[in-house]
């Protein structure tokens, strides 16, 4: 079972690896677990997940034997950040959070070979998004456009859908 990312840790942008020492029983279940390297906001979620994991029982000389293991549980916030420099030299940073990415359309090539957005739609979506957040910028120029697909099930995109775009201020 994957750990459940605590909402308060997500809001605080806390991420990292919690290391846990666990005893695996002769039947392959986790008997006990304790935190070796702590990230306080993530420890409980890591322990909850590890306690549900099951392992292949260990045989030593033909006898099922408990084993002590060090386990790592990684918590990673996934988001896309794009940075641009305006004509006045000011740098702008744009972020697509996990929450926003979860609301974007999904594209499964095995079901639909074509992406959910055309390049034109992606450009228009990106320009709209940037104009709302940067009303002082008068014109945008599309520099590149690429399709991306995440294999972990999380869409990571900069202009909507699964189409990412890089925009230059001119």
Secondary structure, DSSP 8 states (H G I E B T S, - for coil): ------HHHHHTT--EEEEEEEEE-TTSBEEEEEEEE--TTTHHHHHHHHTT-B---EEETTEEE-EEEEEEEEE----EEEEEE-TTS-EEEEEE-HHHHHHS----TTT-SS-SS-HHHHHHHHHHHHHHH-TT---EEEEEEEE---TTS----SSSTTEEEEEEE-
